[in-house]
């Protein structure tokens, strides 16, 4: 099954997603997508590791290239049949759109790359919990690159929600589940 957990920054979505993954039982993998560039990033990673302590997650890192990552035999073995918590789609989409070489992919290229990777991941894990950020609710005007990223992430979120078994928005630490259609699309 696939679960999508969304919310604003500091909403409690990560904690909720971890609790959900634990409640699903079985072996768990935390698939981290954040690239650490500075002290703030290091502190964020440390905080998330502390939150997972004692929850028996195998932590793996995949900041980009999810489709290729899943297909590598050693990664496939670690993901196959397990509950996977992907934290978070926002980072993965940003890393795909703005690669380290300084280029920039289009919103559509980013969406296609990310969804292919998500489909590959979904095909090997038992259950998938994806954390993502709420977009379009702040009413702020951004530069063209950021606007393109927000459009890409929004489109990815819509695609994930259309095939998820459950979508939950966490607001001020309170999970709000959305009713789901009985027919699911595929990623």
Backbone as a chain_set.jsonl record, in Angstrom:
{"seq": "XXXXXXXXXXXXXXXXXXXXXXXXXXXXXXXXXXXXXXXXXXXXXXXXXXXXXXXXXXXXXXXXXXXXXXXXXXXXXXXXXXXXXXXXXXXXXXXXXXXXXXXXXXXXXXXXXXXXXXXXXXXXXXXXXXXXXXXXXXXXXXXXXXXXXXXXXXXXXXXXXXXXXXXXXXXXXXXXXXXXXXXXXXX", "coords": {"N": [[0.838, -1.18, 0.0], [0.316, 2.328, -0.456], [1.056, 5.348, 1.126], [0.58, 8.783, 1.568], [1.933, 11.52, 3.174], [1.462, 14.757, 4.057], [2.138, 18.252, 4.708], [2.793, 21.43, 6.256], [5.919, 23.149, 6.947], [7.384, 22.081, 9.943], [5.049, 20.948, 10.878], [4.647, 18.48, 12.034], [4.551, 16.317, 10.413], [6.622, 14.494, 9.794], [7.068, 13.046, 12.161], [4.536, 11.87, 12.434], [4.505, 10.29, 10.07], [6.578, 8.485, 10.612], [5.495, 7.123, 12.826], [3.314, 5.949, 11.556], [4.639, 4.246, 9.703], [5.914, 2.497, 11.504], [3.652, 1.353, 12.681], [2.742, -0.27, 10.663], [4.132, -2.585, 10.814], [6.636, -5.214, 10.404], [9.844, -5.254, 8.658], [11.654, -2.205, 8.466], [12.597, 0.57, 6.419], [14.27, 3.614, 6.237], [14.368, 5.942, 3.891], [16.396, 8.335, 3.066], [16.455, 11.543, 1.582], [17.687, 13.972, 1.667], [20.25, 16.27, 0.888], [23.092, 17.279, 2.54], [24.32, 20.417, 3.187], [25.143, 22.37, 4.951], [25.525, 23.621, 8.353], [22.96, 23.874, 9.463], [21.577, 21.942, 8.0], [22.902, 19.637, 8.904], [22.088, 19.655, 11.578], [19.37, 19.25, 11.264], [19.302, 16.663, 10.164], [20.398, 15.271, 12.345], [18.371, 15.689, 14.233], [16.232, 14.274, 13.058], [17.321, 11.693, 13.025], [17.46, 11.217, 15.762], [14.739, 11.197, 16.348], [14.022, 8.813, 15.126], [15.338, 6.947, 16.597], [15.549, 3.83, 18.167], [13.39, 2.796, 16.787], [13.91, 0.921, 14.943], [14.681, 1.294, 12.193], [16.281, 0.758, 9.116], [18.566, 2.872, 7.8], [18.908, 4.39, 4.716], [20.398, 6.215, 2.005], [19.36, 8.293, -0.607], [19.607, 10.791, -2.519], [18.983, 11.548, -5.13], [18.176, 10.194, -8.395], [16.445, 7.948, -8.033], [15.168, 5.803, -9.412], [17.325, 4.389, -10.635], [18.749, 3.792, -8.337], [17.047, 2.005, -6.931], [17.138, -0.182, -8.613], [19.692, -1.243, -8.369], [21.338, -4.151, -7.298], [22.155, -4.49, -4.52], [20.736, -2.484, -3.211], [18.12, -3.075, -3.952], [17.812, -5.477, -2.566], [17.807, -4.533, 0.081], [15.433, -3.1, 0.123], [13.358, -4.692, -0.774], [10.24, -6.052, -0.163], [9.84, -4.693, 2.218], [8.727, -2.171, 4.599], [8.848, 1.05, 3.53], [9.894, 4.258, 4.28], [9.924, 7.184, 2.733], [11.657, 10.057, 2.953], [12.373, 13.203, 2.151], [9.832, 13.821, -0.304], [9.949, 16.41, -1.233], [12.643, 17.202, -1.027], [13.806, 15.294, -2.748], [12.622, 15.97, -5.222], [13.618, 18.588, -5.549], [16.37, 18.059, -5.675], [16.483, 16.604, -8.021], [15.549, 18.462, -9.883], [17.358, 20.553, -9.71], [20.257, 19.768, -10.382], [23.594, 18.868, -9.214], [25.433, 19.748, -11.085], [24.817, 22.296, -11.725], [22.9, 22.846, -13.598], [19.459, 22.972, -14.741], [16.495, 21.184, -14.655], [13.371, 20.895, -16.418], [10.05, 21.432, -15.08], [8.361, 19.392, -15.934], [10.192, 17.391, -16.787], [11.383, 16.866, -14.331], [9.201, 15.914, -12.842], [8.561, 13.561, -14.334], [10.942, 12.043, -14.024], [11.062, 11.715, -11.221], [8.607, 10.375, -10.709], [8.956, 7.998, -12.164], [11.003, 6.862, -10.638], [9.655, 6.601, -8.201], [7.686, 4.778, -8.922], [9.301, 2.537, -9.464], [10.337, 2.085, -6.892], [7.957, 1.593, -5.455], [7.24, -0.799, -6.614], [8.869, -2.703, -5.451], [8.852, -2.552, -2.642], [7.002, -3.467, 0.343], [5.134, -1.789, 1.674], [4.715, 1.698, 1.205], [5.521, 4.784, 2.508], [5.28, 8.114, 1.974], [6.664, 11.23, 2.592], [5.848, 14.598, 2.105], [5.887, 18.092, 1.195], [3.434, 20.621, 1.772], [2.313, 22.714, -0.768], [1.747, 25.849, -2.48], [0.139, 27.253, -0.7], [0.986, 29.524, 0.551], [0.863, 31.981, -0.727], [2.889, 33.585, -1.711], [4.974, 35.305, -4.017], [7.442, 33.985, -6.103], [10.811, 33.622, -7.464], [11.408, 32.707, -10.946], [12.655, 30.11, -11.136], [12.142, 28.914, -8.641], [9.362, 29.001, -8.695], [8.91, 27.19, -10.8], [9.862, 24.849, -9.593], [8.011, 24.594, -7.452], [5.666, 24.18, -8.933], [6.355, 21.725, -10.116], [6.636, 20.043, -7.822], [4.042, 20.261, -6.781], [2.578, 19.034, -8.841], [3.676, 16.463, -8.749], [2.829, 15.754, -6.18], [0.036, 15.666, -6.588], [-0.108, 13.528, -8.408], [0.897, 11.448, -6.79], [-1.053, 11.405, -4.755], [-3.252, 10.581, -6.205], [-2.903, 7.889, -6.551], [-2.486, 6.838, -4.091], [-3.254, 4.893, -1.181], [-3.996, 6.085, 1.101], [-4.167, 9.466, 2.035], [-2.792, 11.877, 4.069], [-2.939, 14.925, 5.715], [-0.952, 16.738, 7.882], [-1.662, 18.957, 10.356], [-0.604, 21.32, 12.507], [0.316, 19.247, 14.146], [-1.839, 17.558, 14.128], [-3.285, 14.859, 12.532], [-5.059, 14.772, 9.479], [-7.113, 12.884, 7.644], [-7.83, 12.269, 4.22], [-10.664, 11.457, 2.257], [-10.554, 8.662, 0.075], [-10.596, 7.701, -3.373], [-12.125, 4.767, -4.739], [-11.046, 3.541, -6.953], [-7.762, 3.291, -7.968], [-5.171, 5.142, -9.499], [-2.193, 4.445, -11.407], [1.231, 5.044, -10.695]], "CA": [[0.0, 0.0, 0.0], [1.049, 3.592, -0.499], [0.523, 6.397, 1.985], [1.202, 10.093, 1.371], [1.789, 12.378, 4.348], [1.849, 16.109, 3.676], [1.937, 19.286, 5.713], [3.726, 22.542, 6.209], [7.153, 23.03, 7.723], [7.179, 22.025, 11.382], [3.666, 20.539, 11.167], [4.608, 17.18, 12.7], [4.337, 15.275, 9.406], [7.658, 13.46, 9.871], [6.778, 12.2, 13.314], [3.357, 11.083, 12.092], [4.89, 9.3, 9.064], [7.353, 7.443, 11.291], [4.547, 6.323, 13.611], [2.558, 5.162, 10.591], [5.517, 3.178, 9.208], [6.086, 1.525, 12.591], [2.374, 0.657, 12.889], [2.52, -1.221, 9.578], [4.831, -3.816, 11.155], [7.646, -5.695, 9.468], [11.133, -4.563, 8.587], [11.475, -0.823, 8.018], [13.699, 1.306, 5.815], [14.125, 5.061, 6.138], [15.086, 6.349, 2.686], [16.653, 9.764, 3.219], [16.714, 12.208, 0.303], [18.283, 15.294, 1.881], [21.684, 16.506, 0.747], [23.496, 18.183, 3.612], [25.256, 21.425, 2.7], [25.563, 23.328, 5.971], [25.294, 23.243, 9.751], [21.522, 23.714, 9.654], [21.24, 20.63, 7.451], [23.433, 18.627, 9.835], [21.216, 19.652, 12.752], [18.087, 18.662, 10.851], [19.532, 15.221, 10.065], [20.562, 14.77, 13.713], [17.044, 15.689, 14.868], [15.457, 13.178, 12.486], [17.906, 10.433, 13.518], [17.039, 11.074, 17.16], [13.314, 10.833, 16.316], [13.908, 7.412, 14.698], [16.075, 6.076, 17.502], [14.773, 2.781, 18.809], [12.256, 2.373, 15.955], [14.416, -0.163, 14.093], [14.751, 1.626, 10.775], [17.536, 0.73, 8.384], [18.631, 4.152, 7.1], [19.6, 4.424, 3.432], [20.371, 7.561, 1.447], [19.185, 8.42, -2.053], [19.179, 12.166, -2.759], [18.53, 11.685, -6.518], [18.344, 8.958, -9.155], [15.739, 6.894, -7.314], [14.935, 4.63, -10.267], [18.583, 3.652, -10.745], [19.078, 3.337, -6.989], [16.223, 0.836, -6.624], [17.497, -1.295, -9.495], [20.982, -1.824, -7.972], [21.04, -5.363, -6.522], [22.311, -4.337, -3.07], [19.632, -1.639, -2.732], [16.902, -3.869, -4.133], [17.774, -6.429, -1.453], [17.452, -3.803, 1.303], [14.09, -2.523, -0.002], [12.4, -5.707, -1.196], [9.286, -6.58, 0.8], [9.871, -3.945, 3.47], [8.029, -0.903, 4.719], [9.813, 2.11, 3.213], [9.516, 5.639, 4.56], [10.719, 8.093, 1.91], [11.643, 11.373, 3.617], [11.037, 13.554, 1.755], [9.65, 14.064, -1.73], [10.341, 17.796, -1.526], [14.084, 17.192, -1.271], [14.09, 14.508, -3.946], [12.236, 16.774, -6.391], [14.578, 19.696, -5.679], [17.663, 17.511, -6.105], [16.353, 16.22, -9.429], [15.35, 19.646, -10.716], [18.555, 21.393, -9.655], [21.384, 18.858, -10.158], [24.853, 19.446, -8.722], [26.209, 20.346, -12.183], [24.398, 23.687, -11.894], [21.824, 22.955, -14.58], [18.09, 22.938, -14.213], [15.53, 20.44, -15.459], [12.043, 21.495, -16.436], [9.103, 20.849, -14.135], [7.878, 18.131, -16.509], [11.289, 16.419, -16.702], [11.528, 16.524, -12.916], [8.057, 15.07, -12.487], [8.712, 12.25, -14.971], [12.06, 11.337, -13.39], [10.664, 11.361, -9.853], [7.537, 9.379, -10.721], [9.553, 6.716, -12.573], [11.689, 6.339, -9.46], [8.645, 6.214, -7.218], [7.08, 3.546, -9.429], [10.278, 1.464, -9.235], [10.37, 1.832, -5.454], [6.678, 1.0, -5.069], [7.152, -2.168, -7.132], [9.677, -3.637, -4.661], [8.598, -2.525, -1.199], [5.684, -3.962, 0.756], [4.344, -0.579, 1.895], [5.491, 2.916, 0.989], [5.039, 6.003, 3.155], [6.022, 9.237, 1.391], [6.466, 12.537, 3.218], [6.028, 15.696, 1.165], [5.49, 19.399, 1.727], [2.296, 21.341, 1.226], [2.733, 23.851, -1.6], [0.744, 26.768, -3.019], [-0.771, 27.84, 0.282], [1.564, 30.687, 1.233], [0.514, 33.203, -1.432], [4.085, 34.385, -1.955], [5.513, 35.257, -5.372], [8.832, 33.536, -6.088], [11.546, 33.746, -8.72], [10.946, 31.692, -11.91], [13.166, 28.772, -10.811], [11.392, 28.405, -7.494], [7.99, 28.768, -9.178], [8.928, 25.937, -11.564], [9.995, 23.778, -8.599], [6.734, 24.459, -6.748], [4.742, 23.54, -9.882], [6.749, 20.316, -10.246], [6.278, 19.337, -6.594], [2.586, 20.195, -6.724], [2.14, 18.022, -9.803], [4.083, 15.171, -8.186], [1.921, 15.478, -5.061], [-1.262, 15.275, -7.147], [0.047, 12.171, -8.952], [1.001, 10.503, -5.667], [-2.349, 11.321, -4.073], [-4.222, 9.872, -7.049], [-2.709, 6.432, -6.477], [-2.26, 6.45, -2.695], [-4.366, 4.271, -0.459], [-4.418, 7.068, 2.098], [-3.465, 10.747, 2.051], [-2.994, 12.536, 5.348], [-2.28, 16.209, 5.932], [-0.741, 16.986, 9.301], [-1.828, 20.372, 10.637], [-0.335, 21.574, 13.931], [0.452, 17.968, 14.817], [-3.087, 16.793, 14.052], [-3.458, 14.255, 11.212], [-6.375, 14.868, 8.856], [-7.16, 11.974, 6.508], [-8.721, 12.637, 3.138], [-11.335, 10.295, 1.664], [-9.903, 8.209, -1.15], [-11.408, 7.035, -4.387], [-11.965, 3.319, -4.704], [-10.171, 3.165, -8.063], [-6.47, 3.963, -7.867], [-4.355, 5.258, -10.71], [-0.832, 3.987, -11.176], [2.228, 6.121, -10.777]], "C": [[0.884, 1.245, 0.0], [0.303, 4.639, 0.309], [1.286, 7.685, 1.691], [0.877, 10.937, 2.591], [2.321, 13.749, 3.961], [1.583, 17.068, 4.828], [2.975, 20.369, 5.54], [4.972, 22.256, 7.031], [6.832, 23.047, 9.208], [5.797, 21.556, 11.805], [3.568, 19.258, 11.983], [4.449, 16.03, 11.722], [5.378, 14.166, 9.479], [7.401, 12.504, 11.019], [5.572, 11.302, 13.033], [3.724, 9.967, 11.11], [5.696, 8.159, 9.685], [6.441, 6.54, 12.107], [3.721, 5.415, 12.691], [3.395, 3.989, 10.094], [5.716, 2.095, 10.267], [4.806, 0.707, 12.764], [2.099, -0.39, 11.815], [3.232, -2.549, 9.824], [5.876, -4.185, 10.113], [8.928, -4.887, 9.526], [10.944, -3.205, 7.93], [12.765, -0.228, 7.468], [13.328, 2.781, 5.807], [14.988, 5.478, 4.959], [15.21, 7.865, 2.693], [17.034, 10.381, 1.877], [17.443, 13.538, 0.443], [19.789, 15.285, 1.637], [22.065, 17.567, 1.789], [24.586, 19.114, 3.091], [25.822, 22.304, 3.806], [25.228, 22.817, 7.369], [23.802, 23.036, 10.035], [21.054, 22.348, 9.156], [21.714, 19.508, 8.363], [22.545, 18.519, 11.071], [19.866, 19.001, 12.438], [18.202, 17.134, 10.762], [19.657, 14.613, 11.459], [19.217, 14.686, 14.434], [16.197, 14.522, 14.359], [16.003, 11.82, 12.93], [17.473, 10.177, 14.951], [15.568, 10.655, 17.234], [13.139, 9.349, 15.981], [14.57, 6.435, 15.662], [15.144, 5.084, 18.188], [13.603, 2.266, 17.987], [12.659, 1.336, 14.909], [14.274, 0.109, 12.598], [16.164, 1.366, 10.272], [17.566, 2.021, 7.585], [19.484, 4.025, 5.847], [19.478, 5.843, 2.889], [20.291, 7.518, -0.073], [18.688, 9.827, -2.353], [18.674, 12.432, -4.18], [18.731, 10.333, -7.204], [17.664, 7.753, -8.519], [15.538, 5.641, -8.162], [16.186, 3.774, -10.373], [18.984, 3.054, -9.397], [18.34, 2.038, -6.659], [16.686, -0.381, -7.412], [18.869, -1.902, -9.168], [20.711, -3.006, -7.044], [21.144, -5.188, -5.005], [21.198, -3.464, -2.474], [18.304, -2.371, -2.842], [16.735, -4.818, -2.955], [17.334, -5.747, -0.156], [16.02, -3.266, 1.292], [12.995, -3.569, -0.205], [11.551, -6.229, -0.035], [9.208, -5.843, 2.123], [8.95, -2.734, 3.424], [9.067, 0.187, 4.496], [9.179, 3.465, 3.51], [10.452, 6.528, 3.762], [10.552, 9.495, 2.48], [12.666, 12.262, 2.928], [11.014, 13.858, 0.268], [10.106, 15.465, -2.123], [11.834, 17.892, -1.826], [14.427, 16.454, -2.554], [13.773, 15.313, -5.205], [13.217, 17.929, -6.616], [15.92, 19.193, -6.194], [17.631, 17.092, -7.567], [16.25, 17.449, -10.332], [16.609, 20.499, -10.815], [19.772, 20.519, -9.374], [22.67, 19.601, -9.781], [25.684, 20.103, -9.823], [25.802, 21.783, -12.477], [23.31, 23.894, -12.915], [20.466, 22.99, -13.906], [17.218, 22.161, -15.182], [14.205, 21.195, -15.443], [11.169, 20.811, -15.383], [8.626, 19.494, -14.646], [8.957, 17.054, -16.464], [11.464, 15.935, -15.262], [10.425, 15.572, -12.495], [8.231, 13.668, -13.065], [9.804, 11.422, -14.305], [11.671, 10.843, -11.999], [9.605, 10.267, -9.861], [8.018, 8.018, -11.222], [10.264, 6.066, -11.393], [10.713, 5.849, -8.41], [7.963, 4.912, -7.634], [8.023, 2.358, -9.195], [10.331, 1.088, -7.756], [9.104, 1.116, -5.008], [6.587, -0.461, -5.502], [7.956, -3.163, -6.297], [9.348, -3.642, -3.177], [7.197, -3.052, -0.896], [4.714, -2.802, 0.91], [5.265, 0.617, 1.725], [4.785, 4.085, 1.65], [5.903, 7.135, 2.614], [5.644, 10.517, 2.114], [6.723, 13.595, 2.161], [5.55, 16.993, 1.817], [4.26, 19.932, 1.013], [2.849, 22.518, 0.422], [1.514, 24.642, -2.045], [-0.14, 27.423, -1.974], [-0.224, 29.106, 0.929], [1.28, 32.011, 0.537], [1.677, 34.122, -1.741], [4.5, 34.23, -3.417], [6.999, 34.93, -5.292], [9.49, 33.794, -7.429], [11.136, 32.601, -9.645], [11.427, 30.267, -11.598], [12.405, 28.137, -9.669], [9.951, 28.121, -7.882], [7.905, 27.453, -9.953], [9.028, 24.74, -10.619], [8.666, 23.538, -7.878], [5.694, 23.801, -7.653], [5.065, 22.052, -10.018], [6.329, 19.523, -9.014], [4.762, 19.212, -6.452], [2.039, 19.12, -7.643], [2.495, 16.614, -9.331], [3.142, 14.791, -7.047], [0.551, 15.016, -5.555], [-1.191, 13.847, -7.694], [0.137, 11.138, -7.84], [-0.347, 10.317, -4.994], [-3.348, 10.511, -4.886], [-4.061, 8.364, -6.977], [-2.455, 5.948, -5.055], [-3.495, 5.789, -2.11], [-4.887, 5.206, 0.628], [-3.536, 8.308, 1.972], [-3.828, 11.434, 3.362], [-2.251, 13.862, 5.336], [-2.16, 16.394, 7.439], [-0.741, 18.497, 9.505], [-1.635, 20.578, 12.134], [-0.278, 20.277, 14.735], [-0.778, 17.083, 14.761], [-3.232, 16.207, 12.644], [-4.908, 14.343, 10.729], [-6.341, 13.981, 7.614], [-8.177, 12.457, 5.49], [-9.385, 11.385, 2.593], [-10.66, 9.942, 0.34], [-10.912, 7.588, -2.098], [-11.166, 5.541, -4.29], [-11.062, 2.84, -5.832], [-8.901, 3.991, -7.984], [-5.806, 4.028, -9.24], [-2.992, 4.644, -10.398], [0.12, 5.15, -11.352], [2.853, 6.128, -12.133]], "O": [[2.045, 1.204, 0.406], [-0.913, 4.795, 0.191], [2.512, 7.668, 1.578], [-0.279, 11.061, 2.995], [3.484, 13.891, 3.584], [0.894, 16.734, 5.792], [3.921, 20.227, 4.765], [5.058, 21.241, 7.722], [6.099, 23.915, 9.682], [5.406, 21.739, 12.958], [2.52, 18.975, 12.564], [4.237, 14.891, 12.136], [5.048, 13.003, 9.246], [7.507, 11.288, 10.86], [5.588, 10.114, 13.357], [3.304, 8.824, 11.291], [5.513, 6.997, 9.32], [6.596, 5.319, 12.083], [3.466, 4.256, 13.016], [2.915, 2.856, 10.065], [5.688, 0.905, 9.952], [4.871, -0.505, 12.972], [1.304, -1.304, 12.034], [2.971, -3.53, 9.127], [5.982, -3.542, 9.069], [9.074, -3.966, 10.33], [10.185, -3.061, 6.972], [13.859, -0.482, 7.97], [12.22, 3.155, 5.422], [16.214, 5.376, 5.022], [14.264, 8.584, 2.372], [17.832, 9.818, 1.129], [17.782, 14.166, -0.56], [20.506, 14.408, 2.118], [21.427, 18.615, 1.889], [25.632, 18.668, 2.618], [26.871, 22.923, 3.626], [24.71, 21.713, 7.531], [23.432, 22.119, 10.768], [20.243, 21.683, 9.8], [20.994, 18.531, 8.568], [22.279, 17.419, 11.555], [19.304, 18.286, 13.268], [17.321, 16.407, 11.222], [19.086, 13.556, 11.727], [18.955, 13.726, 15.159], [15.519, 13.858, 15.143], [15.23, 10.896, 13.183], [17.154, 9.045, 15.313], [15.195, 9.849, 18.086], [12.222, 8.701, 16.485], [14.378, 5.224, 15.549], [14.095, 5.452, 18.717], [12.884, 1.377, 18.445], [11.839, 0.924, 14.088], [13.804, -0.741, 11.84], [17.136, 1.721, 10.939], [16.676, 2.252, 6.766], [20.64, 3.605, 5.909], [18.57, 6.584, 3.264], [21.048, 6.807, -0.734], [17.479, 10.048, -2.434], [18.006, 13.438, -4.413], [19.379, 9.44, -6.657], [18.237, 6.664, -8.47], [15.721, 4.528, -7.669], [16.115, 2.555, -10.216], [19.498, 1.938, -9.334], [18.944, 1.085, -6.165], [16.625, -1.502, -6.907], [19.175, -2.99, -9.656], [19.934, -2.877, -6.098], [20.293, -5.695, -4.275], [20.772, -3.696, -1.343], [17.467, -2.299, -1.942], [15.64, -4.947, -2.409], [16.57, -6.323, 0.619], [15.455, -3.006, 2.354], [11.839, -3.344, 0.154], [12.07, -6.772, 0.94], [8.569, -6.323, 3.059], [8.464, -2.332, 2.366], [10.069, 0.237, 5.211], [8.079, 3.771, 3.053], [11.64, 6.622, 4.074], [9.453, 10.05, 2.49], [13.85, 12.023, 3.165], [12.052, 14.119, -0.341], [10.597, 15.671, -3.233], [12.243, 18.576, -2.764], [15.237, 16.924, -3.353], [14.566, 15.334, -6.146], [13.598, 18.209, -7.752], [16.537, 19.826, -7.051], [18.633, 17.209, -8.274], [16.811, 17.463, -11.427], [16.895, 21.091, -11.855], [20.279, 20.517, -8.252], [22.8, 20.804, -10.005], [26.549, 20.928, -9.53], [26.365, 22.421, -13.367], [22.836, 25.018, -13.086], [20.348, 23.032, -12.681], [17.202, 22.441, -16.381], [13.955, 22.023, -14.568], [11.513, 19.748, -14.866], [8.501, 18.549, -13.868], [8.658, 15.906, -16.132], [11.666, 14.747, -15.013], [10.684, 14.545, -11.867], [8.062, 12.684, -12.345], [9.615, 10.233, -14.05], [11.923, 9.69, -11.648], [9.703, 9.317, -9.084], [7.537, 6.987, -10.752], [10.141, 4.861, -11.174], [10.921, 4.8, -7.8], [7.695, 4.05, -6.798], [7.579, 1.29, -8.773], [10.365, -0.093, -7.413], [9.172, 0.139, -4.263], [5.936, -1.269, -4.839], [7.741, -4.368, -6.426], [9.552, -4.659, -2.514], [6.325, -3.079, -1.765], [3.615, -2.818, 0.355], [6.448, 0.556, 2.059], [3.61, 4.348, 1.393], [7.123, 7.118, 2.777], [4.466, 10.853, 2.237], [7.693, 13.509, 1.408], [4.894, 16.978, 2.858], [4.071, 19.721, -0.185], [3.743, 23.228, 0.881], [0.386, 24.152, -1.988], [-1.1, 28.101, -2.34], [-0.894, 29.706, 1.769], [1.438, 33.068, 1.149], [1.48, 35.308, -2.005], [4.388, 33.144, -3.985], [7.729, 35.53, -4.503], [8.825, 34.138, -8.407], [10.57, 31.614, -9.176], [10.671, 29.314, -11.782], [12.063, 26.956, -9.723], [9.375, 27.121, -7.454], [6.952, 26.691, -9.79], [8.355, 23.73, -10.823], [8.25, 22.391, -7.716], [4.923, 22.957, -7.195], [4.162, 21.216, -10.033], [5.733, 18.453, -9.139], [4.261, 18.165, -6.044], [1.134, 18.376, -7.264], [1.707, 15.683, -9.494], [2.705, 13.644, -6.956], [-0.027, 14.08, -5.001], [-2.101, 13.049, -7.473], [-0.474, 10.073, -7.928], [-0.741, 9.19, -4.694], [-4.201, 9.828, -4.318], [-4.992, 7.63, -7.309], [-2.23, 4.756, -4.844], [-4.626, 6.088, -2.494], [-6.05, 5.136, 1.026], [-2.318, 8.208, 1.821], [-5.0, 11.558, 3.718], [-1.072, 13.918, 4.987], [-3.131, 16.23, 8.178], [0.062, 19.221, 8.916], [-2.414, 20.068, 12.939], [-0.763, 20.216, 15.865], [-0.765, 15.971, 15.29], [-3.296, 16.955, 11.668], [-5.847, 14.033, 11.462], [-5.636, 14.279, 6.649], [-9.236, 12.979, 5.838], [-8.732, 10.348, 2.477], [-10.249, 10.823, -0.415], [-11.93, 7.032, -1.688], [-10.119, 5.103, -3.813], [-10.378, 1.828, -5.681], [-8.942, 5.22, -7.938], [-5.877, 3.087, -10.029], [-2.686, 4.36, -9.24], [-0.162, 6.11, -12.07], [3.718, 6.958, -12.409]]}, "num_chains": 1, "name": "protein.A"}
